Amino acid sequence: MSPTGPEWWEIVLAVAGGILLLWLVLVGLLWRSARKQPDPTRLRDALRLIPDVVRLLRRLAADRTVSPGVRVWLLVLLGYLLSPIDLVPDFIPVLGYADDAIIVALVLRFVTRRAGAEAVERHWPGTPQGLAVLRTLAGI
């Protein structure tokens, strides 16, 4: 460390270490959540819903009756789902896809509390059974 303050590489190293630590904590939380849900049927059902969920997110994000803050979260989630970069890479068994399902469930729970269950029902493109599974996964 120089007398005038930290060097640029020390700052970069500290930021990278913080991001790595945050990533490890999130992976640990996802692993713990996946272990609490030992029923693989729920995960398989969630994976089958992905195309419908992506359409739902796009429709909710385009709905002007949904508040702008909620629409921003929907766009971020949509970008995350469409991005090849994940918190946990998809080639890791169970956890690779569980992180997507958990993140979708958390955001949809948030969206439902802010926009209302009617908005989710109104924009749901899939079957009634798929909506029931989505409600169960999101806790709504």
C-alpha positions in Angstrom: 0.0 0.0 0.0 1.4 3.4 -1.0 1.4 6.3 1.4 -1.4 8.0 -0.7 -3.8 5.0 -0.5 -4.3 1.6 -1.9 -3.0 0.7 -5.4 -5.5 0.0 -8.2 -4.8 -3.7 -8.2 -5.5 -3.9 -4.4 -9.0 -2.4 -5.1 -9.6 -4.8 -8.0 -8.5 -7.7 -5.8 -10.7 -6.6 -2.9 -13.8 -6.3 -5.3 -13.1 -9.6 -6.9 -12.7 -11.3 -3.5 -16.0 -9.7 -2.3 -17.8 -11.0 -5.5 -16.4 -14.4 -5.0 -17.5 -14.5 -1.4 -21.0 -13.4 -2.3 -21.1 -16.0 -5.1 -20.1 -18.7 -2.6 -22.7 -17.7 -0.1 -25.4 -17.7 -2.8 -24.3 -21.2 -4.0 -24.5 -22.4 -0.4 -28.0 -21.0 0.0 -29.1 -22.6 -3.2 -27.6 -25.9 -2.2 -29.4 -25.7 1.1 -32.7 -24.9 -0.6 -32.3 -27.8 -3.0 -31.6 -30.2 -0.2 -34.8 -29.1 1.6 -36.8 -30.0 -1.6 -35.8 -33.6 -2.1 -38.8 -34.2 -4.5 -37.3 -34.2 -8.0 -40.8 -33.9 -9.5 -41.0 -30.3 -8.5 -37.7 -29.5 -10.2 -38.7 -31.4 -13.4 -42.1 -29.6 -13.4 -40.3 -26.3 -13.0 -38.0 -27.0 -15.9 -40.9 -27.9 -18.2 -42.4 -24.5 -17.4 -39.4 -22.5 -18.5 -40.8 -21.5 -22.0 -44.1 -20.5 -20.4 -42.4 -18.6 -17.6 -40.2 -16.7 -20.1 -43.4 -15.7 -22.0 -45.1 -14.7 -18.8 -42.1 -12.5 -17.7 -42.1 -10.8 -21.1 -45.8 -10.1 -21.0 -45.7 -8.8 -17.4 -42.7 -6.6 -18.2 -44.7 -5.1 -21.2 -47.8 -4.5 -19.1 -48.1 -0.8 -18.4 -50.4 -1.5 -15.4 -47.5 -3.1 -13.6 -45.4 -0.7 -11.7 -42.1 0.4 -13.3 -40.0 -1.0 -10.3 -41.6 -4.5 -10.8 -41.1 -4.3 -14.6 -37.4 -3.6 -14.0 -37.1 -6.7 -11.9 -38.9 -8.7 -14.5 -36.5 -7.5 -17.2 -33.5 -8.3 -15.1 -34.8 -11.8 -14.4 -35.6 -12.3 -18.1 -32.1 -11.3 -19.0 -30.7 -13.7 -16.4 -32.7 -16.6 -17.7 -31.8 -15.9 -21.3 -28.1 -15.4 -20.5 -25.7 -18.3 -20.8 -24.1 -17.1 -17.5 -25.6 -18.5 -14.3 -24.8 -18.3 -10.6 -24.4 -22.1 -10.8 -23.4 -23.5 -14.2 -26.1 -25.7 -15.7 -23.7 -28.7 -16.1 -23.7 -29.2 -12.3 -26.3 -31.8 -11.6 -29.5 -30.6 -9.8 -28.0 -27.3 -8.6 -27.3 -26.1 -12.1 -31.0 -25.9 -12.8 -32.2 -25.4 -9.3 -30.7 -21.9 -9.1 -32.9 -20.8 -12.0 -36.0 -22.3 -10.5 -35.3 -20.7 -7.1 -34.6 -17.3 -8.5 -37.7 -17.4 -10.7 -39.8 -18.4 -7.7 -38.4 -15.6 -5.6 -38.9 -12.9 -8.2 -42.4 -14.2 -9.0 -43.3 -14.1 -5.4 -42.1 -10.5 -5.3 -44.0 -9.7 -8.5 -47.2 -11.3 -7.2 -47.1 -9.3 -4.0 -46.6 -6.0 -5.9 -48.7 -6.6 -9.1 -51.3 -9.0 -7.8 -52.1 -12.6 -8.6 -54.6 -11.4 -11.2 -51.8 -10.0 -13.3 -49.9 -13.3 -13.3 -53.1 -15.2 -14.1 -54.1 -12.7 -16.9 -50.7 -13.1 -18.6 -50.1 -16.8 -18.0 -49.6 -18.4 -21.5 -49.6 -22.1 -20.4 -52.1 -24.6 -19.1 -54.1 -24.3 -15.9 -52.0 -27.2 -14.5 -48.8 -25.3 -15.3 -50.2 -22.3 -13.5 -50.9 -24.4 -10.5 -47.3 -25.7 -10.5 -46.0 -22.2 -10.8 -48.1 -21.0 -7.9 -46.8 -23.9 -5.8 -43.2 -23.2 -6.7 -43.5 -19.5 -6.1 -45.5 -20.0 -2.9 -48.5 -18.0 -4.2 
